[in-house]
Amino acid sequence: MKTLTVTSGPLKGRIYEFEDSLVIGRGGDCAVRLNDSGSSRKHAILLSREDGSVVLRDLASRNGTKVGDDSVHQRPLNSGDTFSIGETGFIFQNNASSYERAQPEVTIFDEDKADHSTDDQAGDHSARRKLLSLARSLKDKRS
């Protein structure tokens, strides 16, 4: 789940959860409706990409959207990034961050499921025993 928390301004402390997109502005049809003279009716949008990442896009607002001191038109957001619209500050959190998604699935060798066929003509039985011993030790540490 992705969240946007208001850190300053009249809505301070409010948390908005979203999956696909979140429109921010003064307009009545915005998911995050600001009472901030520095914001446009439809000021900015947070858009989720297919890979789960999120982009902040300014919607041609008059006063701009700032990340730090920089006005941005469009910028990818990382979990923990902050930005502001007028006098309203926000922090973005992506609880399914790209770091978590990017972690490879790790499979520990399971001796019980190992193929114990006899094509060891060129194989080294000693190396196989060492590998099985290492696999058992890793399996025991994970349990």
Secondary structure as the mmCIF struct_conf table of DSSP 4:
data_model
#
loop_
_struct_conf.conf_type_id
_struct_conf.id
_struct_conf.beg_label_comp_id
_struct_conf.beg_label_asym_id
_struct_conf.beg_label_seq_id
_struct_conf.end_label_comp_id
_struct_conf.end_label_asym_id
_struct_conf.end_label_seq_id
STRN STRN1 LYS A 2 SER A 8
BEND BEND1 GLY A 9 GLY A 9
TURN_TY1_P TURN_TY1_P1 PRO A 10 GLY A 13
STRN STRN2 ILE A 15 PHE A 18
BEND BEND2 GLU A 19 ASP A 20
STRN STRN3 SER A 21 GLY A 25
BEND BEND3 ARG A 26 GLY A 27
TURN_TY1_P TURN_TY1_P2 GLY A 28 ASP A 29
BEND BEND4 ALA A 31 ALA A 31
STRN STRN4 VAL A 32 ARG A 33
TURN_TY1_P TURN_TY1_P3 SER A 37 GLY A 38
BEND BEND5 SER A 39 SER A 39
TURN_TY1_P TURN_TY1_P4 ARG A 41 LYS A 42
STRN STRN5 ALA A 44 SER A 48
TURN_TY1_P TURN_TY1_P5 GLU A 50 ASP A 51
BEND BEND6 GLY A 52 GLY A 52
STRN STRN6 VAL A 54 ASP A 58
BEND BEND7 ALA A 60 ALA A 60
BEND BEND8 ARG A 62 ASN A 63
STRN STRN7 THR A 65 VAL A 67
TURN_TY1_P TURN_TY1_P6 GLY A 68 ASP A 69
STRN STRN8 ASP A 70 VAL A 72
BEND BEND9 HIS A 73 HIS A 73
STRN STRN9 GLN A 74 LEU A 77
TURN_TY1_P TURN_TY1_P7 SER A 79 GLY A 80
STRN STRN10 THR A 82 ILE A 85
TURN_TY1_P TURN_TY1_P8 GLY A 86 GLU A 87
STRN STRN11 THR A 88 ASN A 94
TURN_TY1_P TURN_TY1_P9 ASN A 95 ALA A 96
HELX_RH_AL_P HELX_RH_AL_P1 SER A 98 ALA A 102
BEND BEND10 GLN A 103 GLN A 103
HELX_LH_PP_P HELX_LH_PP_P1 PRO A 104 GLU A 105
HELX_RH_3T_P HELX_RH_3T_P1 GLU A 111 LYS A 113
BEND BEND11 ALA A 114 ALA A 114
BEND BEND12 THR A 118 THR A 118
BEND BEND13 GLN A 121 GLY A 123
HELX_RH_AL_P HELX_RH_AL_P2 HIS A 125 ARG A 142
#
